[in-house]
């Protein structure tokens, strides 16, 4: 009798845990309303991540679509520099992310894969991103194309924009204005500036800690 009761309790517990896991993981979810879902393995679509304090999604694997008609106003009034972008990310998006604007209002987001948006502001962006206006993250790794600016604390890869800025950069910067603190690689632009550099600057005017020269500098 005791064995039968124990078996029933084990089956009941397994059923409860399975239901809880089912509630936490799903193939589809709207954003930011998640109803307790923590992980999406498939499709997430809506206004965006972390637009509400009740948002509990921690990971998206697959396709993330953010369509927010207020994106342009978020871009105008949201200053990513005021947030702690150096803190560890609390949400990760892995796969393809398409949106009118990728901007985390409350927490930090790490994008990995391909991101296409009007603008992006988050903890990190790894892979390929295409941004109509700007890309501001603590870490940029990969190939990133932006209409106006790419900005990061640390960066590795190739960056193309009207203006590129990184505190620590390894790779290639291509733009009208390229600026870094510590740079290893190649800068191609009209104006190139770095403090410490191991590499080559090609542009109308090039400046680093050693010298300032037109056309080419090292």
Phi and psi in degrees as a GROMACS rama.xvg file:
@    title "Ramachandran Plot"
@    xaxis  label "Phi"
@    yaxis  label "Psi"
@TYPE xy
-62.5595  -37.3043  UNK-2
-64.9256  -41.2986  UNK-3
-63.1931  -42.1836  UNK-4
-62.9403  -40.9635  UNK-5
-63.2074  -41.666  UNK-6
-63.0344  -43.3827  UNK-7
-61.8981  -42.3417  UNK-8
-63.8994  -40.1413  UNK-9
-65.0636  -42.5096  UNK-10
-64.4472  -42.9423  UNK-11
-62.3083  -43.9898  UNK-12
-63.1502  -42.2792  UNK-13
-63.3401  -38.498  UNK-14
-64.8848  -42.9178  UNK-15
-62.7767  -46.8528  UNK-16
-63.6755  -37.4334  UNK-17
-64.1726  -40.7605  UNK-18
-64.9276  -39.6358  UNK-19
-64.3202  -43.3168  UNK-20
-62.8892  -36.9519  UNK-21
-64.8822  -36.6271  UNK-22
-70.1846  -29.3081  UNK-23
-85.2432  -22.8489  UNK-24
-125.626  136.231  UNK-25
-148.06  163.342  UNK-26
-87.7831  -18.6139  UNK-27
-146.383  140.701  UNK-28
-155.443  144.222  UNK-29
-83.3807  153.001  UNK-30
-125.132  144.213  UNK-31
-87.2955  -10.2242  UNK-32
-70.842  123.77  UNK-33
-124.209  -14.7284  UNK-34
54.0392  42.6835  UNK-35
86.5104  -2.61611  UNK-36
-69.812  131.739  UNK-37
-106.75  -24.1569  UNK-38
-140.769  133.747  UNK-39
-116.319  120.658  UNK-40
-113.006  80.8217  UNK-41
158.857  -101.298  UNK-42
-130.27  129.127  UNK-43
-122.677  129.073  UNK-44
-141.344  140.572  UNK-45
159.473  -150.53  UNK-46
-78.2605  -20.9535  UNK-47
136.349  170.028  UNK-48
-90.0039  147.327  UNK-49
56.8977  31.5851  UNK-50
-86.0184  -5.88606  UNK-51
-141.657  144.625  UNK-52
-66.2173  -20.4418  UNK-53
-82.1457  -5.97485  UNK-54
-66.8725  124.584  UNK-55
-114.073  3.87998  UNK-56
-65.3308  128.594  UNK-57
-109.72  -21.5574  UNK-58
-152.884  139.237  UNK-59
-126.012  124.054  UNK-60
-117.453  109.026  UNK-61
137  -122.864  UNK-62
-114.517  124.04  UNK-63
-116.651  120.891  UNK-64
-119.158  121.474  UNK-65
-118.849  112.729  UNK-66
-119.433  100.997  UNK-67
-125.405  112.063  UNK-68
-64.4948  -14.6329  UNK-69
-94.418  9.18868  UNK-70
-57.3258  -39.9619  UNK-71
-64.8088  -33.6932  UNK-72
-74.7504  -34.3915  UNK-73
-62.1749  -41.645  UNK-74
-63.4344  -37.367  UNK-75
-72.4833  -37.7692  UNK-76
-110.44  -10.1346  UNK-77
-94.2578  119.66  UNK-78
-103.572  104.163  UNK-79
-63.8438  -21.6961  UNK-80
-69.0379  -18.4032  UNK-81
-82.8708  -9.56895  UNK-82
-100.263  159.914  UNK-83
-81.6486  73.8112  UNK-84
-68.792  -11.3893  UNK-85
-84.9349  -9.17741  UNK-86
-70.9044  153.585  UNK-87
-59.5124  146.281  UNK-88
-67.753  146.446  UNK-89
-106.886  -14.366  UNK-90
-134.959  137.855  UNK-91
-123.625  138.568  UNK-92
-121.189  117.083  UNK-93
-120.006  117.383  UNK-94
133.543  -134.292  UNK-95
-108.196  124.981  UNK-96
-122.765  122.462  UNK-97
-125.201  130.14  UNK-98
-161.937  161.978  UNK-99
-70.9925  -23.4446  UNK-100
-173.383  126.793  UNK-101
-101.227  103.744  UNK-102
-145.076  119.854  UNK-103
-88.8076  123.548  UNK-104
-85.1993  -30.9559  UNK-105
-116.902  -35.8092  UNK-106
-131.39  178.029  UNK-107
-99.2178  139.372  UNK-108
-119.143  136.814  UNK-109
-109.394  117.451  UNK-110
-98.4548  132.851  UNK-111
-134.957  127.71  UNK-112
124.376  -123.015  UNK-113
-124.161  126.198  UNK-114
-125.245  127.181  UNK-115
-126.07  121.597  UNK-116
-161.1  170.722  UNK-117
-68.4415  -41.7328  UNK-118
-156.109  161.877  UNK-119
-138.361  133.252  UNK-120
-140.344  116.358  UNK-121
-166.497  -165.065  UNK-122
-77.0154  -50.2338  UNK-123
-150.429  158.54  UNK-124
-141.067  110  UNK-125
-116.416  125.267  UNK-126
123.173  -120.592  UNK-127
-128.421  131.935  UNK-128
-135.099  143.053  UNK-129
-126.692  117.91  UNK-130
-125.578  128.982  UNK-131
-64.2517  -34.2443  UNK-132
-117.074  -66.1306  UNK-133
-150.747  163.023  UNK-134
-136.731  111.586  UNK-135
-123.087  112.991  UNK-136
-143.464  163.577  UNK-137
-69.3152  -37.7285  UNK-138
-131.557  131.069  UNK-139
-122.852  123.927  UNK-140
-136.788  123.344  UNK-141
123.077  -142.825  UNK-142
-115.095  122.556  UNK-143
-132.969  122.584  UNK-144
-116.099  125.683  UNK-145
-137.686  146.616  UNK-146
-66.8818  -38.9403  UNK-147
-113.365  -54.8825  UNK-148
-151.367  148.468  UNK-149
-117.469  125.757  UNK-150
-132.473  136.522  UNK-151
-158.638  159.471  UNK-152
-76.248  -48.1242  UNK-153
-133.559  147.378  UNK-154
-150.502  145.334  UNK-155
-142.556  122.525  UNK-156
134.227  -145.266  UNK-157
-123.622  132.958  UNK-158
-130.318  127.915  UNK-159
-125.544  122.714  UNK-160
-168.755  170.742  UNK-161
-60.2028  -40.7226  UNK-162
-134.669  131.185  UNK-163
-122.277  130.863  UNK-164
-139.476  132.944  UNK-165
-145.981  139.979  UNK-166
-69.0884  -44.3625  UNK-167
-129.824  121.678  UNK-168
-134.583  133.161  UNK-169
-126.856  113.238  UNK-170
143.258  -135.808  UNK-171
-129.321  132.089  UNK-172
-115.95  129.14  UNK-173
-128.407  119.446  UNK-174
-179.796  176.794  UNK-175
-65.6014  -44.5445  UNK-176
-127.748  123.683  UNK-177
-121.587  128.595  UNK-178
-141.404  135.515  UNK-179
-145.336  163.769  UNK-180
-91.4575  -57.9391  UNK-181
-119.235  119.009  UNK-182
-131.02  134.575  UNK-183
-129.237  111.333  UNK-184
145.857  -137.163  UNK-185
-131.845  129.231  UNK-186
-112.334  128.667  UNK-187
-127.16  117.66  UNK-188
-175.506  -173.138  UNK-189
-78.6385  -47.4573  UNK-190
-124.09  125.163  UNK-191
-123.588  131.999  UNK-192
-141.986  134.532  UNK-193
-148.467  153.055  UNK-194
-82.3668  -67.8224  UNK-195
-107.868  137.194  UNK-196
-145.851  139.683  UNK-197
-126.178  97.6943  UNK-198
158.062  -154.146  UNK-199
-129.956  139.934  UNK-200
-113.2  129.504  UNK-201
-125.315  118.716  UNK-202
177.147  -178.685  UNK-203
-64.1396  -40.811  UNK-204
-143.102  129.974  UNK-205
-126.518  134.975  UNK-206
-139.293  135.808  UNK-207
-145.715  -173.021  UNK-208
-64.5043  -29.0473  UNK-209
-81.2317  -43.7001  UNK-210
-163.066  168.425  UNK-211
-127.778  127.741  UNK-212
-146.483  152.331  UNK-213
-81.4364  155.928  UNK-214
71.6817  -56.282  UNK-215
-148.115  141.747  UNK-216
-150.245  158.807  UNK-217
